[in-house]
Amino acid sequence: MNTSKLTALRKSTAPYLPPPLLRLIHAIDAYAHLYHSSSSTDDDTNEFNEASMKILSSLLMAYLLYQCIKLSYELFGGKRCTVHLQDDSVLKNLGGETNYYGDNDINSNRGFKFDDTVLLWGEMNSGKTALLHRLLFDHHNRKANDDAAEEWELPMTVASMVANAIYLTATNNTNNKDNVVRIIDYPGHSSLASQFTPLLSPTTTSRLVYTVDATQSIVESVERLYRFILVHPSVRRSYSIADSNSNRLDVLITCTKTDLKGAKNYKRIKIQMRNEIERLRKVDEAVVSLQSDQNDNNNERQEWRLKGKNIDLDNLGKDVPVRLYFVEVALGNNGGGGFEAVRDFVLFGIVPDRVN
């Protein structure tokens, strides 16, 4: 852009610019003329005319370039980083289908038998891996002497692209029996959500911890819960084989980061979740209604939809083999509150009391 156009741009935008920015423009231009015009030829002096506008336009172009790169990464980068991952690579660390794990190799079929499998799932950056570290830390401290106990510090975590499994042993005080639990931390990347549902079956999974970031919008988290758990055909079918409590999936909605500023409490999240599920249900009903006169492809969507006049998250209905429970947990450096409820649910299947 030549100098005359920059001058015209400066004059046209000057009335709308804040005074501090105008003073900065005048200071830059004055510096350029004062220190360069006396020792430069006429051609060189032209290079320093409208120096401030040249700098600002360069910064603007750099910002626009940065936004384009950022947008391209959001649209295409995430898909490229997971498109190569197949079921066997995402789940490669889970050790097969048998209920055994080895001492040093979790893919080994030799070793101890584990009793339950607990899934840990939620959106990216919702605190899944931090919660997993907290469970390991608590397990280590309970086994150590009081003098050897350490203070909890929130670890630095990165987004996982494959599922990870740990095994914890806890003594059930009711029957004085050791209970070995396999905890699977499944990655929260949206492109891997479809590979999660095969893990949801009564023969594989005992219960699910679903993490929700209490400081962020829950719209995407609720849609994931709705699409891949509450109305997913394979999940509903596998848990509906027998009408009994043993064939129901207990889901602990764990509201994380509640110690941070702006975090919502679980009651508010529960209300927002119910409203969002109601909206998604109405969308499904509208789709079914539009397709009913065209073909029969909507039979499955119609069969597994949430029924009833209003959604009650404490009682989704006898035809929905899922029970939802809510708890708040803070995982800051002081350990936070609500963790004991998560621990009891993971290790022993103890559900928290429902408080409206």
N, C-alpha and C positions, 0 to 999 in steps of 0.2 A: 504494500500500500504506500503510495507516494505521499510527500509531505503535505501537499495541498488538501488531499482527502483527509489526512489525519487532523489538520487544522480545522476543517469543516466539521469533522466528527466531534472534536473537542468543544467547539463553540455551540454545537447543537445539543450536546449532553450536559454542558456546564450548569444550566439552571436546575438540573435534576440531581446533581451530585451533592453529597454531604460536604459541609465546610472543611472537615479534616482532610478529605480526599482532594479538594481543590487546593488547599494549602500545600499538600504534598506535590501535586502537579506543578505548581508555580515554583516550588523550591528546586525540583529536579531540573526544570527548564532554565532557571536562573543559574544553577550550578554549571550546566552544560555551556551556556553562553559565556559565563564569566571566566571559566578556566580553559576553554578551548577556542573561542572565537579570536582572541588576540594573537594566538600562535598558529593559526590555520589559514589556509587559502579559502577563497569563496566556495570552491567545490567541497572542501572538507567541512566548512561551517554548515553547509546544508545537511550534512549527515547528523548534526547535533540539533537541528530544528525539530521541535516536537519530540524531544527525547523521552519525555514522560509518557506520551501516547504510544510510542514504539515499545516501551517497556511493558505498559499495561496490555497492549494488544498481544505481545508475546506471551505474557502470563495467561491471558484468556485462551489463546490457542493451546497452550500446554494443559490447561484445565480441561478444555473440551476433548483433547486427545486422551487424557486420563479417564474421563467419563466414558468415552467410546471403548477403551480397553476394558474397563470395569464391566460395562454392559455386555461386551462380547464374552467375557469370562463367565458371567452369570447365565447367559443364554446357552453357551456351548461348552464351557470349560468343565462344569459339573458332570455333564453327561459323558464327556470324553474320559473323565477320570474313573468312571465306574462301568462303562459299557463293556470293558473286557472281562469283568468279573462274572463268572458263572456261579451256579449254585454250589458246586464242589469247592470253588476257591473262597467264596464268602464264608462257607461253613466248614472249612478245612480244619479248624482248630477245635472242633467239637468232639472228636474222638469216636465217630461212628454211631451205630444204632444200639449197641449193647450197653448195658448198665454197669460197665466196668471202666476203670481208668488205671493207668500205671503210675508208679511212684514218680518217674522222671519224664514219662512220655504220655501225654493225654490221648494220643492216638493208639496207645497200646491197649489190648484187651486183657492184659494181666493186671492184677492188683486188687483193689478194694471195690466193692459194689456200692454204687450211690443209690439213694432211695428216691430222691425227688429232683426234678428239674424246674428251675425258676428262670423265667425270661425277664430280661431288663431291656426295655425299649422306649423310644420317644424320639422327638425331633433332635437334630444336631444342636449341640450346645445347650441341651436341657439338663445336663448334670448327671448323665448315666454313668460315665466312667469315674467321675468323682465319687458317686455313691458306691460304686464297686470298690474303689480304694478305701472308702470309709468302712465298708464291711470287712475288708481284709485287715485294716488297722485295728478295728475292734476285736476281731478274732485273735490277732496276735497279742493284744494287750490282756485279754482274758486268760490266755494261756501263760502269760509271763507273771512273774512275781510283782507285787505292788511297787517295789523299789525299781523294777525294770520297766515299768509302764512309761510310755512316752506321751507327749502332748500332740494332739492332732493338728496338722497343718494342711491346708487345702493344696493339693498337688496341681502342677501345671499339666494340662491334658491337651491332646490333639484329636481331631476328628478321625474316627476309626473307619476303615474300609472293609474290614473282615470281622467276623464275630469272634469274641474271646470267651473262654470258659475258665472258671475257677471252681475249686471244690472246698467246701467248708464242712467241718464236723462239729455238731453241737449235741449236748446231752439233753434229752427230753426229760424234764423233771417228773412228768406224769408217770412214765413207765421205766425211768432210769435207763433209757436205751439211747445209744449214739445214733444220730441221724446225719447221714452224709448227703449234702445238697450240692448239686451242680448248678451254678449260676452262669447264665449265658448273657453276655453283654453284646446285643445285636446293634450294628451300626445304624445311625439315624438318617443316613442319606436317603432322600426321597426316591431315587431311582432303584434302591434296593428293597423298598417296602414290599413289592410283590413276591420277593423270595422269602419273606418272613412268615407268611401264612402256613406253609407246610410244617412249621414247627409247632403250630397250635393244634394239638390233638390230645385227647385224654391219655393216650399211651406214651406220649413224649413229654408233655408239659403239665406240671402240677398247678402253677399259678403264674401270674404276670404282674410285674411292676412297671407301670407306665408313667414316665416322667413328663412333667409339664413345667415349663419355665414360667414362674409366677410374675416375672417382670416384663414379659412380652405378650403380644397378642396370641390368643389360643386358637384362632380360627383354623390354621393348618393342622394343629395338633388334634383338634376335635374331628376334623374331616378324616384324618388318618385313622383315628380310633373308630369312627363310624364305618368307613369303607372297608377296612381290613380286619375288623374284629366283629362289630355289632351286626352287620348285615352281610358279611362275606359268606357266600354259599358253602365253601368247603369247611370253614370254621363252624358255622351253625350246624352243618350236617354232622360233623364228627362229634360234636358235643351233645347232639340230640338223639344219638343212637338209643340211649336209655334215659328215661325220665327219672333221674335220681340226683341227689346233691353231689354224689361223687363224679358225675358227668357234667358238672358246671364249672366254668372257668372263673375263678376269682381274680379280679383285676384291682390292684391298688393304685389309684390315681395319686401320684406323689408330686405335690406342688413344691418345686425346688426354689432355691434362692430367696426364700421368704425373709431372710435377714437383710436383703438389699433394699435401698430406697426405691419407692414406687411399686413394690411387690404387692400383689393382691392376695388376700387370705383365701383359704380353700372354699369358704362359703360363697364368696363372690365368683370364684372360678367355677364352682358347681352351678351357679345360676347361669353364667355365660355359656357353659357347656350345654346345659339343658336347652337354652334358647337356640344355640347353633345346631344342635342335633334336630330340634324341631324344624328349623329352616331346611336342613338337608333332607329330612323326611318329606316335607312338602314338595321339594324339588323332585324327589323320586316319584311321588304320587302324580305330579304333573306329567312327568315323562311317561309313566305307565298309562295315564289317561290318553295322551297323545298317540301312543303306539298301539293302543288296544284295537283300534279299527283298521290297522294296517297289517299287522302280523302277530305272531304268537311268541316273538322273541323276548317279550317282557314277563313271561311266566315266572322265571327264576327270580327276577327283581321283585315281582309281586309276592312270591311265596315267602321270601326271607325279610321282607320289610318289617319295621317296627310298628306294631298295631296298637290300637287304643286311641282314645280321644286326646289325651295329654301324655307327655313323656314324664315318667317318674324314674329318676336315676337310681332310687333306692329299690325299685321293683319294676324291672323292664318287662315283666310278663312271664308267664309260665312257659311260653314257646321260645323265649330267648335264654339260652343256657349260659348267661354271663351275669355276674354280680359285681357291681362297682362299689368300691370303698375309697374314701378320700382321707388324705393326711398331708400335713405341712411338714417340711423338713428344711432346715438351714444347715449348710455344710461349710460354714466359715471356719476360720482358724480356731474359734473357741468350741468347735464341735457342733454347735447349733442344737435346736430342739427338734423333736419329732422323730429322731433317728431310731429310738427304741421300738417304736411301732413298726417301722420298716424292717428292722432286724427280726422282730418276732414273726412278722408275716413271711419273710424270706426263709428263715430257718425252720419254723414250726408250723406255718400256715395259720397263725393266729390273726384273725381279722380285727381291725379297730372297731370300737363302738360307733354306731351311726348317730351323730348328733345333728339335728336339723337347725 
